[in-house]
Amino acid sequence: MPPYTDPSVPAQTGPAPQATDLELLRAHAAGDPYAFTELFRRNRDRLWAVALRTVGDREEAADALQDALLSAHRAAARFRGESAVSTWLHRIVVNACLDRIRRRQAHPTVPLPDSTRGENADRTTGGVEPAAPAPDHDTALVVREALAGLPVEQRAALVLVDVQGYPVAEVARILGVAEGTVKSRCARGRARLAVMLGHLRTGTEPTGSGDVSRATDGNHRAAQGVGSASGRSRPDALGEES
């Protein structure tokens, strides 16, 4: 006997658990209020990792990710299905991150002096960060700082290839450039990092989540691509918004 349901209470609908990313995006475009939330939940961790490592600042990364999701939310109806949905999402996130980096470089901010912190500032979650934080020799932090010193195009390519482990072909689709361009940006970025991180290459391998594939040698992991429930991975991502 089926369970009793009150006919006066409308049934709650939502995307089927087995729906693909493409089906979720199309359902969202058709007005399903739950589909985009499920789509973001599936891709959240990797999108956040890309944003954080590209921007290098948690607050800026969170803002960039929010900007990207708003763009994707609004552009869903213009997605033509010529790439994996996850590739399209990654490209929107990377572009949002690069936009924030360029704006930050064009309008640098000056930290407020440490004297503005109240005596109880350390007991709260607010307050101004110290103008000159104490030195941190943790390898992951050193690598992140070195990444932040790269030109934005080289940084984005290295984060996707060497940190996230995406194959060059997938990164080319995410960034909207040729595979040779991705390889060239990675090579130039690794050469810069080899100079900036030369002091780390003393016979011991760098450790920490921020390592760029053993600092400078590139990504030696097996190609895994951008995960997508739709299983599709054809060229062009954000270009689909036009």
N, C-alpha and C positions, 0 to 999 in steps of 0.2 A: 504494500500500500504506500503510495507516495506521501511525503511529508506534507502537513497542512501549511498552506500559505494564505495569508490574509489578502483577499482580492482588493481591499481598499488601499493597500500599500504597494506602490509601484515597484516592480522588480528592478534591482540594480543591475545595470548592464556594464559591460566593459570588454576589452579585447580578450580574445581567447589566448590562453597561455602559450599555445603552439604557434601563434601568428608570427610571421616573419617580420623583419624590420620594415620591409617594403609595404607589407599589408598594414602594419601599424601606422606608417606615415600616411598612407592613403586613407585609412580610417580616420585619422586626425583631420586630414583635409576635408573629409566628408562630414565632420562635426562630432566625432566621437570624443567626449570630454576626458577619457581615460587613456587613449592610445598614446599620446605624446609623452605622458608621464612614464608609461611602461617602456617606451623607446629610449627615453633618457636613462631610466634605471639600468637597462641592459648595457649601455655604453658609458655610463657615468665615470667609472673608475679610470678607464683609459683616457677619456677626454680630459678629466681632471689632471692626470699625470702629465699629459702633453702640455696643458695650459701652465701648470706650475713650473715645469722644467724649462719651458720656453720663456716665460716672463721672469721667473726667478724670485717672485714675491707673492706670498699667499693672498694678500688682499687684492693685488692687481690681477692675479690669476683668477680669483673668484669673480671679480668684476668682468674680466674678459670672457669667462665661461658663461656668465649670465647674459652678456651682450650677444654672444654667439647663439645661445639657445633661443633668445628672443627673435633673432634673425631667422633661425631655422623654423621656429614656430610659425612665423609669418610667411615664409617662403615655401612651405610644404606643398601648396597647391601647384607650384611651378616646377616641382621636381619631376623630371621626365623619365627617371628610371634607367638612365644610361650609365650609371655607376652604382656600386654598392652604397646603400644608405649610410653605412658607417664611414665610408670614404668621404661622402658629402659632408657629414657632420664634422669629421676631423678637419676638413679643409676650412669650414666656417670657423672652427675654434682657432686654428692656426692663424687665419687672417685677422681675427679679432685680437689675438695676442700680438701680432706684428704691428697692428694699428696702435695698440697701447704703448708698445715699446717706442715706436717712432714719435708719438705724441710726448712721451716722457723725455725723450732725447731733445725734442724741440723746445720743451718747456720744463727744464729741470727744476726741481724743488730744493729748497735749502732747509735742512732739519732745524727745528727750534732748539735753543740751548737747553742743556740738561737741567738748568736751574728752574725751568718752568714746571718740573715735576714736583708735586706735593709730597710731603713726608709720608703720606699713606698711599702713594701711587702704586707701590709694589703690591698692595693688598687688593687691588682691583684689576679688572680686565682692561680698563681704559688707560689713559695717560699717554704721554709722548715717549717714543723710544729714545734711548740715549743717543746723543749726537755722535759719540765715538764708542761703539760697543767694544767690549774686551776682545782681544785676538782669539781666534778659534782655529786650531791647527788640524781639525778634523778633515780628513781627505775629501769627504763628500762635499763639505762646504767650500774647500779650496777649488774643487772641480766646478762647482756651481758658479763660483765667482769668475772663474776663467771662462766658462761658457757665456756669462753675461758680458764679457769683454769682446766677444766676437761680433762681426756684422750680423744683423738680424737674419739675413737669408742663410748664412752659413750655420748660425745657431739653430734655426728651425730644421734644416736638413740633418744636422748631427743629432739633435734630440730625437727625431723620428727614426733615423737609421741606427745610431749607435746606442742610444739610451732605451728607446722603446722597442727596438729590434724589428721594425718593419722592413720588408725587402725594398730595394731601390725602386722597382717598378711601381709598387704601391705608393711610395713617397712621391714619386713623380706625378701620380694621379692626384694625390692630396694637395700638392703644391701647385699643380697646373703647369709643370715645366717638363722638359725632356729628361729622360733618364741620364743622359750625359751631363746635363746641368746639375742634377743631384749629386752625381759622382764627383764633379768638379768642385762643388761647394763643400762637400764632405772632405775632399783631399786638402783644399785650402784651409778649412777649419781645423783639421787635424794637424796640419803643419804649424798653425798658430798655437794650438794647444801644446804641441811638442815643445815649443819655446817657453810658454808660460808655465808648463807643468814639468819642465825638465828636472827640477829638484826632487820630484817624486820617483823618478826612474832610477832608483839606487839599488836595484836587485830585489826589492819587495814590491809586490803588486799592490796598487791602490785598493782600498776597501771602501764600502759605503754605497748607498743607493744612488749617489750622484755620479759615480764613475762613468766616464764615457768610453765604454768598451775597452777596459784596461788603459784608460786615459787617452791614448792616441792611436791605437793600432786598428781601429775599425771594428765593425760588428762581425763576429765569427759565429754567431748563433744561426741555426737553421731558419730559413725564411718562414715566417708564420702569417704574414699579411694582417690586414685589419679584419678582425672578426666581424662577421655579419650573418644574421640568421637567414638573410635572403640568399646567401651563397653566391651573389653576383659581384663581379669586380671588373667593370669596363671603364674606359677613360672618361674623364671629366666629371668634376664634382660641383664646386660652387658655380661654375659656369652655367649650371642648369637653372640659376635664378633669373637669367635674362629672359 
